[in-house]
Amino acid sequence: MILIIGKRCNLTTCIQEQNSNTISFSTDDILQNIGYLDKFKNEKITILFNNFQAANKLWDIDNISSFVDKSIVATARVLDYIKYFTNIQKIIYASSSSIYGDNECCKESDAPHPINLQASLKLSNEFFIKQYCNKYNIDYTILRIFNMYGKNDNFSIISKIIKAAKNKEIINLINNGTGIRDFIHVDDVVSIIMQVVNISNLPILNVGTGEKKSIKNIIDYLSENHIKLGISNISNDNEIKISIANTKLLKTIFTKEFIKVQDYILQTLNEEEW
């Protein structure tokens, strides 16, 4: 049984579509009544933490307490509560590549360099998970997930490109779309998670393709395929310039060919009336 902390998000939905042996709880569930977990005290379980501030509110600090509750307090409450659970097989934490900062070949052994609030809180959760699991002798894996897109995603830049193409809208690009990223489809992320559940002694794993793509590259590719987008530019000196996964470790456990982001965009647009 996999218990997922963090219910209302694309990744959790996709996991539950592919694996029926899962139960998810929202951060509100956990913060209001941690006793929901009581029934699993003596069951064989894996706990996947996929809780964080909603993706569309990552830069919204109008309610800092709520931001911290969703991002880190819910994690801490669960860890406190499960100390006496008898059969925890593994803890998995869905972290982010943002903890590396600017890094053209992010290795799991690289020192973190968070440059914003989101990355700092993700890294704090990583430390909680690591120290907790070491103290209580629980196997764990921290997944540093790179730029995820696909399925019911309505926040990623990839979903925004698709929406702009369908609706003939102007798309706002940061620094003309020159930032280089590693885009991975949510289905590939789910496949990796399902394998990690059964692998021991894997404390940190990059979840990315290792392929370099800028939004400018993608838009140029679409243009070559007769899909034109209107573009406006937003300058941001604090934007990460490059973030690419070193996938040497990942390739030892995952040999499937990754979904290619440009093929996904074209296929999605061709499948829909627009």
N, C-alpha and C positions, 0 to 999 in steps of 0.2 A: 504494500500500500504506500502510495506517495501522498503526503500531505503538502499542499501548496499554500504558502502564506502570500497573499496577493491575488485577488480574484478577478478584478475588473481590468484585465489587460490582454492584449493580443497574444502574447506568448503563452499565458496560462490557458486561454481558450484553445489555442492550437495543440497544446500538450494534452488537454482533456479530450479533444477530438480524436487523438491518435492512441490514447491509453485510457481505458475505462477504469483502471484500478487507481484512480486518483480522487481526492476530495480537496476542494479549495475553500479558503477562508479569506474574507476581505480584512483589511487592516481595521476597519470599523468593528467587525466581529471580534477581533482579538483585543482591541482596546476597550470594548464595552463588556465583554464576557469571555475571559480567557478559559473559562470552564468548558467551553465547546470542545476543548482538546482532551477532556477527561476520559472519554470512551476509548482513547487510543493508548492509554497508559501501559498496557501489557501486550499491545499488538506489535508485530514486526513492521516497522515503518521507516521510510526515508522522508526527511523534511526538506522541501525546496523553498527557500526564501526568495520570493519574486516580488516583494513589497517595496514600494518607493513612492515618492510624490508623483502624481500623474504627469505623464510626459508633456502634456500641453500646459503644465503649470510649473515647469522646472525653474523658470526665472521669476516666478511670482512669490514675493516674500511679504505680501500684505498680511498674511497670518503665519508668522514664523513658527508658533507653537504647533499648528497643524502640519506644517511642512516637516518639522522634526519628528512629530508623532508618526507620520506615515513613513518617513525615511529611515528612522533609526529606533524610535521607542518601541514600535511593534516588534521589531527583531529582538530587542533586549527583553521584552516581556515574555516572549515565547521561550527564549533561552533560560530565563529564570524559572519558568514553570515546568520545563521538561527535565529538570535535574534528576528526578526520581523515576522517570520512565524507564522501563526495564529492557526494551528491545529496539533501541534506535540503531538502525543499520548504517545510516549515513546522513550527513547534513550537506546540502548543496546551497551555495549562495550565488545568485545571478548578479554579478558585479558588472563593471563597465570598462571598456578600453580607455575611457576618459581619465582613469587614474594614472595612466602613463604620461599624459601631457603630449607635447610634440615629440614624436618618436617614429622614425621611418622603418624601424624593424623591432617591434615590441617583443622582447623576450620575457618569459615568465619570471626570470631571475633579475630583470631590470628594476632599479629603485623606482618607486612611484614618484610622480611629479604632478600632483593634482593642481589645477590652476583655477578651479571654480568651486562653488558650494556643492554642486551635485557630485563632483568627483571626490571632494573631501569627505562627504557623508558616506559615499560608497566605500571609500577606503577605511573609514571608521568601522563600518559594518564588517569589512574583511577582518580587521584586527579582533573584533568581538568574536567572530566565528572561529578564527584560528586559535585564540587563547582558550576559549571555552572548550573546544573539541580536544585540544591538547590536555587540558586539565581533567576532563572526564573520559578521556580515552575513546573518543568517537571519531570514526573515519569522516573526512570531509573533503569537498572539492569546491574551490572558488572559481567560478567561470567568468572570465573577463571577456564579455561579449562586445564585438565591434558593431559597426553600424547596421542594425537589423531593420529589415523591411519586409513587406509582403502580407498577404491575407487581409485581415480587417484593420490593418495599420492605417491610421489617418493622421499621423504626425510626422513621419519621416520625410526627408526631402524627396525621396523616391515617390511617395504617395502624392506629394504636392506637385511634382512634375506631371504625373499621370492626370491629376485633377486639372491642372492648367492646360494641358493638351486637349482634354475632352471638352472643357468649357471655354476654350480660347481666351484664357485669362493671362494677365501678366504675372510672372513669377519673380519673386524677390530673391536674389542670390547674394550671399555674403562674399565680399571681396571677389566679385565676378565669377564665383564658382571655382576658384583656383585651388581651394583646399583639397588635399588628396586623402581619400578615405578607403576603408576596407568594408565593402558592403556584403552582408550575408543574409540570405533569405531565412525567414522564421522557420520554415519546414526543415532546413538544414540544422538550425539551432536545436529544434526539438529532437531530431535524430541523434545529435551529439549528446544531448542530455540523457536520452534513453539508454545510451551506451555507458555513460559516466555512472549512472545509478549502480551498475554492476562491476565497477572497477574500483579497487582499493588503492590506497597510497598514491593518490593523485591530487596533491594539495592545491595546485593552481593550474589552470588550463586556459590558453587563449582560444576563443571561439570566433574565428574569422577565416577568410579564404586565402589571405596572403597576397591578394591581387590589388594593385594600385588603380584607383579610378578617381578622377575629379568630376564634379558636376559639369564642368565645361566639357570634359571628354564625352560624357553621356549625352549632353545636349547637342554636341557636334555630330555624334553618332545618329541621333534621332533626325537631325537635319538632313544627313545623308540618306535617310530612309523616308524623306519627304514629310517629316513632322516638324513643323516650325513652332517655336515658342517665343512669346514676347518676354523680354527680360528687363528688370531694373536692378540696380546695384545698391547694396548696403555695405558701407565700409566698417570693419570691426578689427581693430588691432589686436584684440584679445582672442580671436578665433584661432583654434589649433590649426596649424598649417599642414601637418601630415601625421597620420596615425594608421600604421599598417601592422598586421599581426605577423609575428614569426610563427609559422605553423608546423615546425619540425616535430614538436611533441604531439600535436593534434593528429598528424598524419600517421602516427604509430597506432592509433585506435580508430581512425575514421578515413576510409579509403574511397568513399563515394565521390562522384563528380559533383561539384557545387553547382547550384542554379546560378546562371550568369545574370547580373542585374540588368544589362541592356536587353537581353533576350526576354526577360520577365516583363519589362516595360512594353516592348513591342507586342508581345503576346497578349498582354492585358488590354492594350488599346485596340488590337485587332479583334479581340473577342467581344468587345462592347460596342454598342452604337454610340458614336460620338461625332 
